[in-house]
Amino acid sequence: MTEWWYNNKTGEVEEGPQSLGQDRDGPFATREDAVRAPQIIAERARKWAEDEARER
């Protein structure tokens, strides 16, 4: 099964881990999800922040 990664340094999508771990996010199941990585990460961070605020 192919894994897709988003390279934060270049903004490119990689098939399989090709760059340094500190420069990439993933893995993602599809290329389309890797393309949307910045939006997906922002959505997850927002949800985690909301959940944490509710727990206080």
C-alpha positions as CSV (number, residue, x, y, z in Angstrom):
1,M,0.0,0.0,0.0
2,T,1.4,3.4,-1.0
3,E,1.7,6.1,1.6
4,W,1.7,9.8,0.7
5,W,3.6,12.6,2.5
6,Y,3.4,16.4,2.3
7,N,6.8,18.1,2.3
8,N,6.5,21.3,4.4
9,K,9.7,22.7,3.0
10,T,8.8,22.5,-0.7
11,G,5.0,22.2,-0.6
12,E,5.3,19.1,-2.7
13,V,3.6,15.7,-2.3
14,E,5.8,12.7,-2.1
15,E,5.0,9.0,-2.8
16,G,6.6,7.3,0.1
17,P,8.9,9.1,2.5
18,Q,11.6,10.8,0.4
19,S,12.6,13.8,2.5
20,L,13.8,14.3,6.1
21,G,11.1,13.5,8.7
22,Q,11.3,17.1,10.1
23,D,10.3,18.4,6.7
24,R,7.2,16.2,6.0
25,D,3.8,15.4,7.4
26,G,2.0,12.1,7.0
27,P,1.5,9.4,6.0
28,F,-1.7,10.0,4.2
29,A,-3.7,7.2,2.6
30,T,-4.3,9.1,-0.7
31,R,-2.5,11.6,-2.8
32,E,-5.5,13.9,-2.5
33,D,-5.3,13.9,1.3
34,A,-1.6,14.7,1.2
35,V,-2.3,17.7,-1.1
36,R,-4.8,18.9,1.5
37,A,-2.3,18.3,4.4
38,P,-2.1,21.9,5.5
39,Q,-5.9,22.2,5.7
40,I,-6.3,18.8,7.4
41,I,-3.6,19.7,10.0
42,A,-5.2,23.0,10.7
43,E,-8.6,21.4,11.2
44,R,-7.2,18.8,13.6
45,A,-5.3,21.4,15.6
46,R,-8.4,23.5,15.9
47,K,-10.4,20.5,17.1
48,W,-7.8,19.5,19.6
49,A,-7.7,23.1,21.0
50,E,-11.5,23.1,21.3
51,D,-11.5,19.7,23.0
52,E,-8.7,20.8,25.4
53,A,-10.6,24.0,26.3
54,R,-13.8,22.0,27.1
55,E,-11.8,19.7,29.4
56,R,-10.7,22.7,31.6
